Amino acid sequence: MDTKTLKKIEVSVSLNTSLLKVIDECAEQLRYNREEFIAMACQQFVGQINPQELENIYCERQMQQPEELEWAETAAILAGEILPKEKW
């Protein structure tokens, strides 16, 4: 992916201070600024993940999040309204 021709979008990410210190030290040693170093690290990480592995990570993360009762109740109401109208 050629990052020099792509439009850049500013994002905000919260990091703990010890990780940020390590990032800044590594970036300085490699003569990158923080933005370049983080972008390079993200590109390398994304490039190493295959689609099936990405799907597995997504599923694991979804299972770690507790289901909210309010969401489940809303989904049940909507299903009750929509499903009877469907032709099976």
C-alpha positions as CSV (number, residue, x, y, z in Angstrom):
1,M,0.0,0.0,0.0
2,D,1.5,3.3,-1.0
3,T,0.8,5.6,1.9
4,K,2.2,8.7,0.2
5,T,-0.6,8.9,-2.3
6,L,-3.5,8.2,0.2
7,K,-5.4,10.9,2.0
8,K,-4.5,11.2,5.6
9,I,-7.2,11.4,8.3
10,E,-6.4,12.5,11.8
11,V,-7.4,10.0,14.6
12,S,-7.2,10.1,18.3
13,V,-5.9,7.1,20.2
14,S,-5.4,6.8,23.9
15,L,-2.2,4.9,25.0
16,N,-0.8,4.3,28.4
17,T,2.3,6.4,29.2
18,S,4.7,3.5,29.3
19,L,3.7,2.3,25.9
20,L,4.0,5.8,24.5
21,K,7.5,6.1,26.0
22,V,8.6,2.8,24.3
23,I,7.0,4.0,21.0
24,D,8.8,7.3,21.1
25,E,12.2,5.6,22.0
26,C,11.9,3.2,19.1
27,A,10.8,5.9,16.7
28,E,13.8,8.0,17.7
29,Q,16.2,5.2,17.3
30,L,14.9,4.4,13.8
31,R,14.7,8.1,13.0
32,Y,11.0,8.2,12.5
33,N,8.5,10.6,14.0
34,R,5.8,9.2,16.2
35,E,3.1,9.3,13.4
36,E,5.4,7.5,10.9
37,F,6.4,4.9,13.4
38,I,2.8,4.1,14.5
39,A,1.6,4.0,10.9
40,M,4.4,1.6,9.9
41,A,3.7,-0.6,12.9
42,C,-0.1,-0.7,12.0
43,Q,0.7,-1.5,8.4
44,Q,3.0,-4.3,9.4
45,F,0.5,-5.8,11.8
46,V,-2.4,-5.7,9.3
47,G,-0.2,-7.2,6.6
48,Q,0.6,-10.2,8.9
49,I,-3.1,-11.1,9.5
50,N,-4.9,-13.3,7.1
51,P,-8.6,-12.9,6.6
52,Q,-9.6,-16.1,8.6
53,E,-7.4,-15.0,11.5
54,L,-9.1,-11.6,11.4
55,E,-12.5,-13.2,11.5
56,N,-11.4,-15.4,14.5
57,I,-10.1,-12.3,16.4
58,Y,-13.4,-10.5,15.7
59,C,-15.5,-13.5,16.9
60,E,-13.4,-13.8,20.1
61,R,-13.8,-10.1,20.9
62,Q,-17.5,-10.3,20.3
63,M,-17.8,-13.2,22.8
64,Q,-15.9,-11.2,25.4
65,Q,-18.4,-8.4,25.4
66,P,-21.4,-9.1,27.6
67,E,-24.7,-8.8,25.8
68,E,-26.8,-5.9,26.9
69,L,-30.4,-6.9,27.9
70,E,-31.8,-3.7,26.3
71,W,-30.3,-4.6,22.9
72,A,-31.6,-8.1,23.1
73,E,-35.1,-6.9,24.0
74,T,-35.1,-4.5,21.1
75,A,-33.9,-7.2,18.7
76,A,-36.7,-9.5,19.9
77,I,-39.3,-6.8,19.3
78,L,-38.1,-6.1,15.8
79,A,-37.9,-9.8,15.0
80,G,-41.5,-10.2,16.1
81,E,-42.5,-7.4,13.8
82,I,-40.5,-8.4,10.8
83,L,-40.5,-12.2,10.7
84,P,-44.3,-12.8,10.6
85,K,-44.3,-10.7,7.4
86,E,-41.6,-12.9,5.7
87,K,-42.7,-15.6,3.3
88,W,-40.9,-18.8,4.2
